[in-house]
Amino acid sequence: MYAKISNTQEGSSKEIIDYSLNLKTSESIIDTKIIDENIVLFVISDDDQSYLIMYNLKENKIISRIGK
């Protein structure tokens, strides 16, 4: 994922940071969209339902869940 949001190679030599959406085993990421340099939008599928998660990379936390 880092390669998708990074414009340079310099980040590859930095410390690796773990990010987690804390998904259940029945949930999977079906799409991602880069909103800006800090925000990534994930489309999550859970069996027959889908929802969105907005994740702030700078703060390392979920900022919004959008779904039913």
N, C-alpha and C positions, 0 to 999 in steps of 0.2 A: 504494500500500500504506500509506503514511503516514496517509492520511485514515481508513483502517480502524482504526488503532491509536491515533490521537490523539483526545483529548477536547476539544481547544481549537484555535483558529485560530492561536495565537501561534507555533507551530512553523513555519508557512509562511514566516515572515520570517527564520528562522535559516538557517545554512549547510546546503546539501544534502549528505548523506552517501551515497556509493555503497555498496551491499551486493551481494555476489555469492555465488551458490551454486556457481559454476564448473561448470555443467551442460554435458554433451556436446550436440552438435547433435541427437542422436536423443532427448534427454530433454526433457520439458516439465512445467511445473507444472500439475497438474490441480485442486488444491484448496489452500486455506490455512485455518488455524485459529489464532486468537489465544489463546495459553495464559495469558499475563499481560502486564504492561507491557514486559517484556524478551524474552519467548520467543514465537517464531512457529513453528508446525508446518506444514511443506509436504508435500504428497503429490505425489510425482514419478512420472511414467510414462516407462518406457524400453521402447518397443515393446510386448511383451506382459507385462512385469513392472512392479510398482509398489513403491515404498519410501517411507519417511518421513525427513524431515530436520528436526531441531530446531535452530533458529538463534537465537543470543543477539544481540539488537540492540545492547545496551549494550557488549558485548565485540567486536561485529562479527565473529563467527565461528560456524562450525558446531559444535555441542556434541554431537550424536549423529546417527548414521545407523541407521535401523531397517529391515531388509529381509532378503531371502534371500541 
